[in-house]
């Protein structure tokens, strides 16, 4: 009877370790896909002066980081960018990137150090808003 309890305990432990390993592999695959998506994000040149006045909504999602923005254009210039949603982990400091975009009147500005992925996602969300 003691042998069978040990065998059952071993099987349960082995099963739990196997499940844990599978969960870890799925998580690591998700992280790799996320990093690849951010790295492959590209920006196209948008002529902001040709965009009609209005308010535009855009979003971009790479699983671990997501941004939804509202961009206001008046007289051929970006006058306001509101971040409506930002799922980011530690990338909260990236939100100041919208000030740089308004100041420089372009989307592809330098990313915020320490928040590179969030910066990239916010910039792409702005591009998606203006590219509609």
N, C-alpha and C positions, 0 to 999 in steps of 0.2 A: 504494500500500500504506500509506503514511503517512496519507493521508486517511482510509482506512477504520479505522485504529487510533484516530485522533482521533474519528471518528464513534462507534465502539464505546465509547470512554471517555466521551464526552458522554452517550450513551444510558444507560450504567451509572450515571453520576453523577446524571443526571436521575431514573432509576428509584429510586435510593437516597434521594434527597431527597424524592421523592413518598411512599415508604414511611415515611420519618421524619415527614413532615407528617401522614400518616394516623394514625400512632401517637400523635403529639402531640395531635391532635384527639380521639382516643378517651380519652386520659388527662385532658384538660381537661373533657370531658363527664362523666367519672367524678367528678372533683373537684366540678363544679357539682352533680351529683346528690347527692353526699355532703353538701355544704353545705346544700342544700335540705332533705334528710332531717333534718338536725340542727335547722335553723330551724323546721321544721314539727312537731317533737316536742312533744307536749303531755302534761300530767300531769293525772290525775284525782284527786279527793280520796278517799283511802282511810282508812276509820276503823280504825286499827290496833288499837284496843281490842276490836274485834269479831272479830279474826282468831284462830282457835284456835291453841293452843300447837303448835309444830312447827318444822321446818326446811324452808324453801322455796327452790327453785332458780329463777332467772330469768336471762334474757339479752336483749341488745339489740344489733343490728348495723346500722351505717350504712356498711358497706364499709371505710372507712379506720380507723374506730374500732369496737371490739367489746368488750363486757363480759359476763361470766358471774359471777353472784354467788350466795352462799348466805346466806339471811337466817334468823336464829333469833328466834322470837317466844315469849315466856314471860309469862304473866299479863297479856296484853293490851299488851305493850310489846316493841319491838325491843330485843333484848339483845346481838345480835352480827350483824355483816355481814362476811362473808369474800369477798374478790374472788378467784374461782377462776381467771379468765382476764381479761386486759386487753390487747388489741391497741390501741396508742395513738399511736405516733409520739412526739411530745414531751409527751404528756399525763400522764406518770407522777405529777406532783404532785396531780392530781385525785383520787387514791386516798384522800386524807385527808377527802374529802367524806363518807365513810361515818361518820366520827366525828361530824360535824355532824348527820347524819340520826338517829343514835342519841341524841345529846344533846337534839335538839329534838323527837324522836319524830314526825317527818314526813319525807316524801320530797322535797317541793319546797323545798329549802333553797337559799341563795345559792350560785352556782357558784364554783369556785376560779379566781381571776384568773390568766390565762395558760394555763388548761386548760379553757376553757369547753366545748368539744365533748366532751371526755372526761368532764367532770363531768355533762353532760346524759345521756350514754350510760349512765354508772353509775347515775344516779338512775332512768332508765327501766328498767334491768335490775332494780333493786330493786322498782320498781312492778310489773313483770311477774311477779316472784316472788310478791308478795303478792296479786296480782289473780287468781290461779288458783283 
